[in-house]
Amino acid sequence: MDQTTPREAAEAIRRDERMHGSSQAGMRAQNERAVLTLIRRHGELAKADIARRSGLSPQTASVIMRVLEADQLVLREKPRRGRVGQPSVPMRLNPDGAFSLGLKIGRRSAELVLMDFVGRVRASERQTYAYPRLDAVLDFVGAAEARVVAAIDPKLRTRIVGLGIAMPFELWSWAEEIGAPAASMDEWRTADIAGALGEATGLPVHLANDATAACAAENVFGAARSSDYLYVFVGAFVGGGLVIDGTLVTGRTGNAGALGPMPVPRARTAGSDAAGFDQLINVASIHVLEKMIAEQGGDPLEIWRSDAAWDGLGDSLDRWLAIAGEGLAHALVAASSLYDFECAMIDGGFPPAVRTRLIEETERAMMSLKRLGLTPLEIRPGSFGSIARAMGAASLALFARYPLDHRVLYAED
């Protein structure tokens, strides 16, 4: 029986790789990705299950698990005895195996999170503003980074693998819609935010569209377990993402599933019938609700506080939910004519109770639309709410270092 420790086994493998060249190291890395991906999906797996699901031999699966254990990326659970044979030893991901930082830069708020290897947010810091200023965001990250990193033991801080940034593409656009000075927003046009934060933090930096990042968080860490869906995130401006065959589809320019520009019927308002078309971004975005609140004499920026429950918005919230639900219904029906999604997921920067009401309004509006020839589309709630974008940002850095193996996921599906 092999009495070597996991660390000794890992060192032996690495010595062998140095002797035989890079191809063997590449194969091991590929096998490690497959094993980590399967454990991530199932929560915990024993060696026999990993070998069966991955197609690796039992011996190779055992070696890979020993290496991952030596690297502190997986942990052994207690042996479990079945009816016959030796007890199995399930393995699970080590939450402390790796960490990443995720920064969401939005039109009304910025948020920085520290996320662990299993997708749990260990600490977060949030700042709200009337509109984003480059210097203010950089100052916020500089101060918040030390506070969120302090949430873990100093010995673990070397395991922070990078920083991900989730922000709207062309953040400077639509300055008028959010009441921001065009000159102030224009500074984002030429800003190298990734370079500036890479220099400030000393970490590898990865950048993605904010709604796409939120979709990534849902796809890996969410509870839905669907492999084909359209994801909608309702923030200050609405956006979305696509998951097909379990894979986040980003498109040629990284902007796939950008629902905001989609044409939908113009919203009906008091004293006015809908006529013509508008973009979904001007119908199902929270900035539309902000204008309604301001018209009633309220402070629209209050809804962006992290503890805001949106109680007391009354008629403004009711009207916005009806308008947003109708716009989303048209968008979802149009999207389902292009691909037979299993479901649509709606999430956003609002309390869970508001998300539930928005889904109900969308379902109600869909019932009145002609859907002959289309596969029925179930609407489900997203898993994370406002923090989804920052989690998605953190996942950019995490999976740049430890990529998912979509082949084994596709094979299982």
Secondary structure, DSSP 8 states (H G I E B T S, - for coil): -----HHHHHHHHHHHHHHH-HHHHHHHHHHHHHHHHHHHHHSEE-HHHHHHHH---HHHHHHHHHHHHHTTSEEE---B--SSSS-B--EEE-TTS-EEEEEEE-SSEEEEEEEETTS-EEEEEEEE-SS--HHHHHHHHHHHHHHHHTTS-GGGGGGEEEEEEEE-TTTTTTTTTTT--HHHHGGGTS--HHHHHHHHH-S-EEEEEHHHHHHHHHHHH-S---SSEEEEEESSSEEEEEEETTEEE--TTS-TT--TT-EEE---BTTB---SEEEGGGTSSHHHHHHHHHHTT--GGGGGSTT---TT-HHHHHHHHHHHHHHHHHHHHHHHTTS--SEEEEEESS-HHHHHHHHHHHHHHHHTS--TTS---EEEE-SSGGGHHHHHHHHHHHHHHS---HHHHHHH-
